[in-house]
Amino acid sequence: MPSRNSIKTYVEEGFYHIYNRGVNKRRIFVEEYDYSVFLNLLKRYLSREPIKDNLGRKYETLNGRIELLAYCLMPNHFHLLIFQKDAEAMTSLVRRVSLAYAMYFNKEHKRTGPLFQERFKASLISKDEYLQHISRYIHLNPEDYQHWEFSSLPNYLGAKKTNWVSPNRIMELFASREEYREFVADYKDHKEVLDEIKHELANSSEV
């Protein structure tokens, strides 16, 4: 009999919250440059224009198959909120980024063995009203979230425009950037829905 979560089914036109952390809760980002490498890997596969390697060969782009709605990179884990248009896009993106990043990290920091804790977790967001709350949940991960460089919050507030980050599906739920800023800062409301979100995220599966 297959073990729990050993058989995965992912849907087309689905929203997913993706999460993974370092093996034994160790850091997966040590230097500031590590964060940049991970973000550049996301850019490699999500950019509208194909990215070329050092030999001029184009990496296969997943643009058009998947959208990155929100992200936050923390010292020992990462969060992604995505919308996938086909059932294989999410797995393809996260496996490619994770493998390339682990190879870089092990070489750069002179270590061997797995970097991430087993397989990444992916939770289907089954209720549209949870989307805005999960984006806030992701953006509130850093204690000093307003000044954290490695999240998509600046893309939501108009401080940055990145062509491989797509906040529009979330922002269309708000009247303005200022309304979203106030929504993120509303800790009381955040705490009231946090238990619901945790229940939603608990219904996750590993890839």
Backbone hydrogen bonds, N-H to C=O, Kabsch-Sander energy under -0.5 kcal/mol:
donor,donor_aa,acceptor,acceptor_aa,energy
6,S,3,S,-2.3
8,K,6,S,-0.5
13,E,84,Q,-0.6
14,G,11,V,-0.6
14,G,84,Q,-1.5
16,Y,82,I,-2.5
17,H,123,S,-2.5
18,I,16,Y,-0.6
18,I,80,L,-3.4
19,Y,121,K,-2.4
20,N,78,F,-1.5
22,G,76,N,-2.5
23,V,115,L,-2.5
25,K,22,G,-2.0
26,R,23,V,-1.9
28,I,75,P,-2.6
29,F,75,P,-1.9
34,D,31,E,-1.0
35,Y,31,E,-1.0
36,S,32,E,-1.4
37,V,33,Y,-2.2
38,F,34,D,-2.1
39,L,35,Y,-2.4
40,N,36,S,-2.3
41,L,37,V,-1.7
42,L,38,F,-1.9
43,K,39,L,-2.4
44,R,40,N,-2.2
45,Y,41,L,-1.4
46,L,42,L,-1.5
47,S,43,K,-2.2
51,I,44,R,-0.6
53,D,57,R,-2.8
56,G,53,D,-2.1
59,Y,51,I,-3.2
62,L,45,Y,-3.2
64,G,66,I,-0.5
65,R,62,L,-2.4
66,I,62,L,-1.1
67,E,83,F,-2.6
69,L,67,E,-0.8
69,L,81,L,-2.7
70,A,81,L,-1.5
72,C,79,H,-2.0
73,L,150,F,-2.9
74,M,72,C,-0.5
74,M,77,H,-3.0
77,H,74,M,-0.8
78,F,20,N,-2.4
79,H,72,C,-2.4
80,L,18,I,-2.3
81,L,70,A,-2.9
82,I,16,Y,-2.6
82,I,80,L,-0.5
83,F,67,E,-2.3
84,Q,14,G,-2.6
85,K,65,R,-3.3
86,D,65,R,-1.0
89,A,86,D,-1.1
92,S,88,E,-2.1
93,L,89,A,-2.6
94,V,90,M,-2.6
95,R,91,T,-2.1
96,R,92,S,-1.8
97,V,93,L,-2.5
98,S,94,V,-2.6
99,L,95,R,-2.3
100,A,96,R,-2.3
101,Y,97,V,-2.5
102,A,98,S,-2.5
103,M,99,L,-2.1
104,Y,100,A,-2.1
105,F,101,Y,-3.2
106,N,102,A,-2.6
107,K,103,M,-1.7
108,E,104,Y,-3.1
109,H,105,F,-2.7
110,K,107,K,-0.7
111,R,106,N,-2.3
117,Q,21,R,-3.2
118,E,116,F,-1.2
121,K,19,Y,-2.8
122,A,205,S,-3.0
123,S,17,H,-2.8
124,L,122,A,-0.5
125,I,15,F,-2.9
126,S,124,L,-1.0
130,Y,127,K,-1.6
131,L,128,D,-1.5
132,Q,128,D,-0.5
133,H,129,E,-0.6
134,I,130,Y,-2.7
135,S,131,L,-2.1
136,R,132,Q,-1.6
137,Y,133,H,-2.7
138,I,134,I,-2.4
139,H,135,S,-2.3
140,L,136,R,-2.1
141,N,138,I,-1.3
145,Y,142,P,-0.9
145,Y,143,E,-0.9
147,H,144,D,-1.7
148,W,145,Y,-0.6
152,S,71,Y,-2.1
155,N,152,S,-1.2
156,Y,152,S,-1.1
156,Y,153,L,-1.0
157,L,153,L,-1.8
158,G,154,P,-0.6
159,A,154,P,-1.7
160,K,154,P,-1.5
165,V,162,T,-1.8
166,S,68,L,-3.5
169,R,166,S,-0.5
170,I,167,P,-1.3
171,M,167,P,-3.0
172,E,168,N,-2.2
173,L,170,I,-2.0
174,F,171,M,-1.9
180,Y,176,S,-1.6
181,R,177,R,-2.5
182,E,178,E,-2.4
183,F,179,E,-2.2
184,V,180,Y,-2.5
185,A,181,R,-1.8
186,D,182,E,-0.8
186,D,183,F,-0.7
187,Y,185,A,-1.9
190,H,186,D,-2.2
191,K,187,Y,-2.7
192,E,188,K,-1.6
193,V,189,D,-1.5
194,L,190,H,-1.0
195,D,191,K,-0.6
197,I,193,V,-2.2
198,K,194,L,-2.8
199,H,195,D,-1.9
200,E,196,E,-2.1
201,L,197,I,-3.1
202,A,198,K,-1.7
203,N,199,H,-0.8
203,N,200,E,-0.8
204,S,202,A,-1.4
205,S,122,A,-1.7
207,V,120,F,-2.3
